[in-house]
Amino acid sequence: MKISVDHPRCEGHGLCADQAPDVFSLDDEAELTYHFEGTDVPDEHRPAARAAVNACPVAALRVLS
Protein backbone atom coordinates (compact mmCIF):
# COMPACT_ATOMS: atom_id res chain seq x y z
CA MET A 1 0.00 0.00 0.00
CA LYS A 2 1.31 3.43 -0.97
CA ILE A 3 -0.07 6.77 0.11
CA SER A 4 0.01 10.02 -1.82
CA VAL A 5 0.40 13.22 0.20
CA ASP A 6 -0.83 16.51 -1.26
CA HIS A 7 1.50 18.75 0.76
CA PRO A 8 0.06 22.07 -0.48
CA ARG A 9 -3.42 20.93 0.60
CA CYS A 10 -2.28 19.83 4.07
CA GLU A 11 -3.23 22.36 6.76
CA GLY A 12 -1.35 20.69 9.60
CA HIS A 13 -4.32 19.53 11.66
CA GLY A 14 -2.31 16.50 12.78
CA LEU A 15 -5.13 13.96 12.78
CA CYS A 16 -3.05 11.67 10.57
CA ALA A 17 -0.18 11.76 13.06
CA ASP A 18 -2.63 11.02 15.88
CA GLN A 19 -4.00 7.99 14.02
CA ALA A 20 -0.67 6.68 12.70
CA PRO A 21 2.32 8.19 14.53
CA ASP A 22 4.69 5.63 13.01
CA VAL A 23 3.61 6.69 9.52
CA PHE A 24 3.08 10.46 9.80
CA SER A 25 4.43 13.26 11.97
CA LEU A 26 4.30 17.03 12.08
CA ASP A 27 7.33 19.19 12.72
CA ASP A 28 7.36 22.33 14.87
CA GLU A 29 5.91 24.35 11.97
CA ALA A 30 3.07 21.84 11.37
CA GLU A 31 4.72 20.54 8.19
CA LEU A 32 3.78 16.94 7.48
CA THR A 33 6.39 14.20 7.22
CA TYR A 34 5.32 10.93 5.65
CA HIS A 35 7.84 8.33 6.82
CA PHE A 36 7.32 5.92 3.91
CA GLU A 37 7.50 8.36 0.98
CA GLY A 38 8.20 6.42 -2.24
CA THR A 39 7.80 3.00 -0.64
CA ASP A 40 5.06 0.72 0.61
CA VAL A 41 3.66 1.16 4.10
CA PRO A 42 4.70 -1.94 6.07
CA ASP A 43 1.90 -4.41 6.74
CA GLU A 44 1.85 -3.76 10.48
CA HIS A 45 1.13 -0.05 9.91
CA ARG A 46 -1.51 -0.38 7.20
CA PRO A 47 -4.65 -0.31 9.40
CA ALA A 48 -3.45 2.84 11.16
CA ALA A 49 -2.38 4.41 7.85
CA ARG A 50 -5.85 3.82 6.37
CA ALA A 51 -7.43 5.36 9.47
CA ALA A 52 -5.15 8.37 9.04
CA VAL A 53 -6.19 8.81 5.41
CA ASN A 54 -9.84 8.67 6.43
CA ALA A 55 -9.28 11.14 9.29
CA CYS A 56 -7.77 13.91 7.17
CA PRO A 57 -10.30 16.77 7.17
CA VAL A 58 -8.92 18.34 3.96
CA ALA A 59 -8.40 15.12 1.96
CA ALA A 60 -4.65 15.68 1.62
CA LEU A 61 -3.98 11.94 1.83
CA ARG A 62 -4.92 9.25 -0.66
CA VAL A 63 -4.30 5.50 -0.80
CA LEU A 64 -2.72 4.59 -4.13
CA SER A 65 -2.53 0.81 -3.81
N, C-alpha and C positions, 0 to 999 in steps of 0.2 A: 504494500500500500504506500503510495506517495501522496503528499499533500502539497498543493500550490498555495503560496501566500501572496496576497495582493498587498504589498507593503504600503503603497500610497493610500489604500482604503482603510488600513488599520488605524484605529483611533486610540489604541493603548488601553482599552478597558481592562485587559488582563484576565478575562474569563477563561481564555484558552490555557493560560499558565496555571490558573486555579484547577482546571479539570485535568491537565496533563503536564505537571511540572517537569517531568523528565523529557518532554518533547518540546515545550515552549517556555520561554522566559522573557521578561521585560527588563531592560536595563534601567538605570536611574532616570533616563529621559523618556521612559515609556516606549522605547523602540523595541519591537518584537524580534526575538531571536528564535529561529526554528532550528533545532539541534540536528535534524536529519535532512537538511537541504541537499537535494540532488541524489538522495539515496532512499531506500525503503525504510519505513518505520518498522522497527523490530516487532515481532509477533506479540511480545509481552506488553508492548505499549499501544497496540492498536485499539483496544476498546476505549482507553482514555483519550487517544488522539481523535477518534470519531466523536466522542462526547465534546471535545474541545471545538471541533469544527461546527457541531450543532449549536454550541453555546455562543458563538461569535455573533454579537448583535448587529454588526455591519457587513456580515457575509464576506470577510476578508480571507477566509480559509475555504479550501475546496479539496475534496478527496479526488485524486486522479485515477487511482487504480487500487 
